[in-house]
Amino acid sequence: MRVFLLICTCFFSSNLNASSQLSNWPFTSGETLHYKLSYQGLLTSFVWADLADVKLSFVADTQLADTLSNKNKTGHKFIVNINTEHYLKAELIQPVRYSYTATTDTVLEKILLVEKIDLGKANRHEFLWLDWQAKETYLFEVNESVSPAQNQKIPKYFNSIQLSDSQRTQLVYKESGDKISHENILDPLSLIYYLRTRDNIEESEKFIAVSDDIRKYKIKFMGKETLKLNDQKYQSKKYKIQTHENKDKFYYVWLTDDKKKIPLRFAMDAPLGQLNINLVDIK
């Protein structure tokens, strides 16, 4: 009986901690942020041009298959969608229908799975899976030309992924990536939400999974700014996010200087110009 009570205490306390952690975050399940992606540079004669709609979404408490048991565990999903269908100039150059989903643990410390779907020119459907038990990273893809002989055994983890029957039979192992040698690893998308959960960051470092590489990123507070968007002024905090591997690769993000810490703008260099992703609406 004592053992049973101890197990129950551990179970409920761990779930309570995860739940209370979520309740303390400045975003809730279902939050959807709408943005407009704009480019200025040589390709547009150095005039700002709107090229795509961008949407960020958060979905809490997603059920995931456990590779070590028949039980499910819970994770959180962070989703970005990019679509150029309402922008003729972008459609003529290269239509984009892209979605990226990052699934993390419930305390926003570990990335578990990244799913990328590109329905544009590339037409790719790929997964990055981090096996925290084996300390390995693996890349998988949906390959329509795969033969039954190439279809290797897929981990139980993928049982919780929504795939059609044909996609599931076409899911194949692609390659292995970096080994997991750090306790906490996120991805570029969940890093933004992690930043929203922290107060008064002056400078910090996080390990980030990008494709099958695990890289160190540096977060640096750049100061407060008044940002004007859609004829409205916002008080914001500006952060610089940079990789250690390449000091020339970085981007900026502005968060509202309030409890919500909503991302207002992302800014980065682009081929022959620069990109801005500006907030348009909050649902």
Secondary structure, 3 states (H helix, E strand, C coil): CHHHHHHHHHHHHHHHHHHHHHHHCCCCCCCEEEEEEEEEEHHHCCCCEEEEEEEEEEEEEEEEECCCCCCEEEEEEEEEEEECCCCHHHHHHCCCEEEEEEEECCCCCEEEEEEEEECCCCCEEEEEEEECCCCEEEEEEECCCCCCCCCCCCCHHHHHCCCCHHHHHCEEEEEECCCCCCCCEECHHHHHHHHHCCCCCCEEEEEEEECCEEEEEEEEEEEEEEEEECCEEEEEEEEEEEECCCCCCEEEEEEECCCCCCEEEEEEEECCEEEEEEEEEEC
